[in-house]
Amino acid sequence: MVRALLLSLAQLGDPAIRRVLAKSLGVTLAIFVALGALTWWGLDAALADWRYHGALAGVAASVATILALWLLFRAVAVLVVGVFADDVVAAVERRHYPAALANARAVPLHRSMRMGLGSAIRFLLVNLVMTPVYLALLVTGVGTAAAFFVVNAWLLGRDLTDMVASRHLGGAAMRDWRTANAGGRFLLGLAGTGLFVVPVVNLLAPVLGAAMATHLFHRTRP
């Protein structure tokens, strides 16, 4: 994982990686801005009879947007980068695994969108189900953070590696590869989850995660 992270960091200057980073960040932030604008519009209409309704709606919308960024950034960022993941994987393969790139199958846009949406929905549903456990573990001091990391490492490791494996393996072969490399996928997810919780670094986390997943796959592929 350390080598995969260092190689991924070294390639952030690659024009193809920079383009994906710019597009994914732009779309992700646009989604949250749109969410904030819709929240303001709805609250402003609902509070129309109140004095200073515009200011009240603005404050409430700002708070809601900040909370959404904190709670949902990972889900939205992985959904968005899933759409552009093929470009990240291709850039890493072009530099480090040219033979594999020659035999890769481009992932259609509709499949990329479906995979990204599935990742976001799994993140939301699984963490919603786990919320009572997170709350119960608060008394332990570290249990909530540990459970969060374990759960989300499992989710993220699968999502990131599937983005890469789908370019090279069919359904049965992909399932076999997942089973054979469960430990590596978990470690990748753990590293990615760690990147997502570090302010500023979390902006790079989706692209770095996709690049790291590419290195993991090609070091362990059948």
Number of C-alpha atoms within 10 A of each C-alpha: 16 10 11 19 19 12 17 22 15 10 18 16 11 13 11 15 23 15 15 19 21 11 15 26 19 12 15 21 16 12 15 19 15 12 16 21 16 13 19 23 15 14 18 21 13 12 14 13 9 10 9 12 16 17 12 16 21 19 13 16 22 17 13 17 21 14 12 15 17 11 12 16 20 25 20 25 25 29 26 24 29 30 23 23 27 22 19 27 23 24 21 23 20 14 11 15 15 14 10 15 19 11 10 17 13 14 18 12 13 10 14 22 18 15 20 26 19 17 22 23 15 17 20 16 11 13 16 12 10 16 14 10 15 18 11 12 16 12 10 9 9 10 16 19 13 12 15 16 19 16 18 22 22 19 21 28 26 19 25 30 26 21 26 25 23 19 19 19 18 10 10 9 15 18 13 12 18 20 11 14 14 14 13 18 27 20 17 28 28 22 21 27 26 16 19 20 15 11 9 10 13 19 20 18 24 28 30 26 29 31 29 28 31 27 24 20 21 16 10 11 16 11
